[in-house]
Amino acid sequence: MKIAFFSTKSYDKEYFDSSNKEFQHSISYFEPSLNNETTTLAIGNDAVCVFVNDKLDANVIEKLKEIGVKLIALRCAGFNNVDLEAANRVGIKVVRVPAYSPHAVAEHAMALILTLNRKTHKAYNRVRDGNFSLENLTGFELNGKTVGVIGTGKIGATFAGIMQGFGCQVVAYDPFPNIELESKGVKFVKLEELFTKSDIISLHCPLTPETKHIVNEIALAKMKPTAMIVNTGRGALIDTKAIIQALKKKQIGYLALDVYEYEDKLFFKDLSETMIEDELIIRLLTFPNVLITAHQAFLTDNALNQIAETTLENISTFGRGGKLDNELGLAFVK
């Protein structure tokens, strides 16, 4: 099949070209993201391959239909950027990569916790400048702390196991409790109890209308003033304006982000020589107890291999008229 590949980075081309030796699709790589202005790049292609910050609203999907695109292939698990109802209405199939090395994201969440807690990023910069002082580098031990996990799918479950390995007590919230995790000692509680009791709160749920701003002004007011919030899920799980106010008022202790509510104009780009106009992220970067990485939790060799293989297999299955196990059908429409 002919595939228009949007939001291309060097690592995308490396791993997809390697996997495509088996599938033999014709891939046209484009650096721009897919949006209302770039849909014409997909002319002559059977499918588009898109990532988290490509915008597939009803208008874009209708344009894709007009130019003959039959399939939208997400190379990620989340699908909040796609109007599934519009895709179903015009008859374009949508597939995704529902799981790819949950260890990649879970381990990055752990890395954020350790870095922010033990201030290794600050220590690294100090030592490079010849400053060997330990002042203001005091952290806390994870052993014995209560960690709240919101969302216990594959990534959340993997993260819970990692935290148990550090000697933490893990509590969790999920509308559908994970029985296997319960058997391993994870206690499922109501969301309010998780907010109240947790020393660390890590977000691993999908972004839906129900979970948007699950961390908001009300939730923040219930948390310990020493609590650490970690988000490696989707940016809009946190109300950015509310958390900035909580940081200013010292309502929480730490914030670690690999995703950001308004990241689509920032992340995956080199803006080092430009003026960043997003005042919210500029404000976040001024806090000494905030650590931000640019949506890199998925970026491991194993995960990239799995993403490429699953995406191309999804496209091949569609091409031969097979059953699409990873289709986002009507059941996913909210």
N, C-alpha and C positions, 0 to 999 in steps of 0.2 A: 504493500500500500504506500501511497505518497503521503508524507507527514510534514506539516508545517510546525516547526519546533520553536516556541516563543520563550523569551527571557533566558536566552542561552548564555551560560558561563563556560569557561574552559573545562571545568570538571564534568559538566553535563556532556559535552562533546566527546571527551575522553572515554567516559564509561558507556555512553550510548553507542558510540562507534564500535567499541569492543564487543558489546553484547549483540549488536546488529549483524555481526559476521554470521551468526546463526540464523537470524530471522530474514535478512536480506530485504528490508524495507528501504524505500527511497526517502531520506530525511533532508529537509531544507532547514538549516539553522538560522534563526533570526535573533539578534540581540534585543530588540525592543520587546516590551511586554505586549500582550494581546489586550486591546481595548477598542473603543469605538473608532479610533483613527487608524488602527493598524490591521483591521480585518482583511483588507485587500491583499495583504501579504500571503494570505492562505489560498488565494485563487489557484485552482489547478490541483489542489490537494484533497485527499479523501478524509484526512483527520487532522486535528490540531492537538499538539501536546503542550500542556500548560502547567504552571506552578502556582504557588500560593498567592502571589500578588498580581496575577493576571485577572482582569475584570471581565467576567462573562455574564453581563446582565441581559435582560430580555432583548434589548436593542442589538447588542453584539451577536447574540445567538440567532436572531432573525437574519442578520446579515450573513452569518456563516451558512445558514440554510440556503440563502439566495445564491451563494457562490458554489454550492454543491458539497459542502462539508457534511459528512455523515456521522462522524464520531468525535467526541471530546474526550481526550485521554489525560487525566490528571496524573502527574508524577508525584503525588503526595497523598496523604490520608484525608486531610481536611477538605471540605467542599463548600464552605460558607461563601466563597467568591463566585459560585455558579448558581444561576437561577434555574434550578432543576425543573420547576413547573413550566418555564418557557421552553426548555429543551424537550420536555415530554410533549408539549403542545405542537412543536414543529417537527417532531419525529427524529431528533438527533439523540443518539445514545451517549451516555456519559459513564465512563469507567474510572476507577481510581486504584491506588496502591494502598490497600487497607492496613497493611502491616509491613514494616521493613526494619529489621534489627531493632526491636524495642530497647535493646541495651544502649544503642547510640544516644538516644534522647535521655534515657534514665541516667546514664553515666555523666552526661553533660550537666544535668540538674545537680548531681552530686558534686561535680567540679565547681559549679557556681557556689554551692553552699560552703565548701571548704575554702575556696578562695576568698569569699566575702567575710566569712567567719574569722579565719586566721590571717587575713589581710596579706596574703602572699603576693598579690599584685603590687601593693604599696611597698612591701619589703624588697621586691625585685628591683623596682625603680630606685629605691633608696641606695641599695648596695651598688648599683651601677654608677650612682653619683658619688660614691665614696662615703655614704652615710650609713654607719653600722649601728645606729641607735635603735633601741627597742621601744622607745617611747610611743605610746598610742597604737601599739600593735597587739594589744591583749585581745585574745579571742575566748571562746568557751568550748568545753568538751561536748561532743555529741552524745556520748554514752549516757544513757539515762533520760535523755530528752524525749518529749512527746512530739511526734511528727504526724501532721495531718495530710492525708492524700485525698485530693478531690478528683475522682475519676479512676476507676480500677480496671481499665482495659489492660492490654498487654504492656504498655509503657508504664502505667501507674502501678501495676502489679510487680513489674521488674524493679521499679524504684522502691516500692515498699520493702522488697526483699533486701535491697542494698542497705536501706536504713536499719533494718533489723540486724544486719551484719555488723553495723556500728554500735549495736547495743541500745538502739532506740525503741521506745514503745510506739507502735504505729496504730493510729486510728484512721478511719477512712469514711468517706461519704460517696455513695453511688446509688442511684435509683434502683439498680440491679446488683445487689451485693455479690461479691465474688466468693463463692463457697470454698474454693481452694485456699484463698487467702485467709478466710476465717479459720480454717483448720490449721493454719500456720501461726495463729495467734493475733491476726489483725482484727481489731474490733471496729465494726461498722456502727457509726453514730449519726445522729441528726446533724445537719450542717451547722446549726447554732452552737452545739456542743463542741464540734471540731474547731470552730473559730475561737471559742473561749479557752479551750484547754491546750491548744497546740503551741509549741515553741517554734516550730517550723511548719509552714503550710506550702505544699507544692501542688500546682495545678496541672492536671493531666486529662481533663475532659474536653470533648469537642466543643466548638463554638456553635451554639444554637440560640434561638430566641430566648430559651429558658436559662441558658448559662451566660448570656451576654451581661457583663458587669456583675458577675457573681460575687466579685470582690468590689464592694461599693462603700459608700459612706456609712451605711448602717452596719455592714459586716466589719469594717475597720474599727468601729467604735467598740466592738465586742472583743477584739484581740488584745493579747498581752502587749504592753508597751515595749517589750523586748523581742516581739515575734519577728521572724524572718519570713517573707513571702517570696516564693520562687515560681516563675512562670516560664515554662518551656512549651506551652500549648499554643494558644492563639492570643494575640495582643488584647483583643476586646473582652477577654475574660475579666480584665481589670479596668475599672473606671479611672482613667489616668488623672483627671483633674482631682478626683477624690483622694487618690493616693498621694498626690503632691501635697495636698492640705494635711493629710495624716503625717507625712514626713516632717512638714514644717512644725506641726504641733507636737511632734515626738510621740505620736500615738502608736507607732510601730518602730521596731529597731533596725530592720534591714529590708532591702528590696533587691532581688536578683531577677533580671529579665533577659531572655533570649528572644523574646517577641515583644512587639510594641503596637499599641492600638492604631497608630497612624504610620506604620512602617512602610507602606507601599511607595512613598516618595523618597525614602531614605535607604532602606536596607538593600543589599546586593549591589550597591553603587559606591564608587570612590568619590566622596564629596570633600576630600581634604583640601582642595584648592578653591572651594566655593563657600558662599555664605549660607549657612543653614538657617532657614526661616521658621522652622518648627520650634516655637517658643516652649512647648511643653517638654520636648526631649532635651532642649538646652537647659531647662530648669532642673530636670532629673539628673543631668550630668554634673550639676553643681553640688549635689549631696555626697558627702564622704561615705555614707553608708548605703550607696546604690551602686550596683555593678550591672553593666549592660553588655551583652554580646549580640551580634547582628544576625540572628536566626541561623546559627551554625550547629545547633544540637544534632541535626541529622547527618552532618558532614563527616562520615567515616567511610573507609573503603568498602567495608562490608555492606553498609546501608546503601551506598551509591550503586553497588553491583546489583543488589536486590531490587532497587527502584527501577533501574534500567531493564532488568530481565522481566519483572512483572508488568511494566508498562508495555513493553514490546510484545509480550505474550498476550496481553489484553487486546492489543491491536490486531495481532495475528488471528486470535480467536474470532474477533468480529469479522475479519476479512473472509474467513472460511465459513461463516454462518453458524459458529458454535455457540454453546451456552455461555453467557457472560457472567461468571461467578462474582466478578467485582463491579457489577453494574450498579449505578445509583439510580434506581427506578423510583416509581411513585411512592414506595414505602418510606423513602427518605425525604419526601416533600413535606415541609412543615406547614 
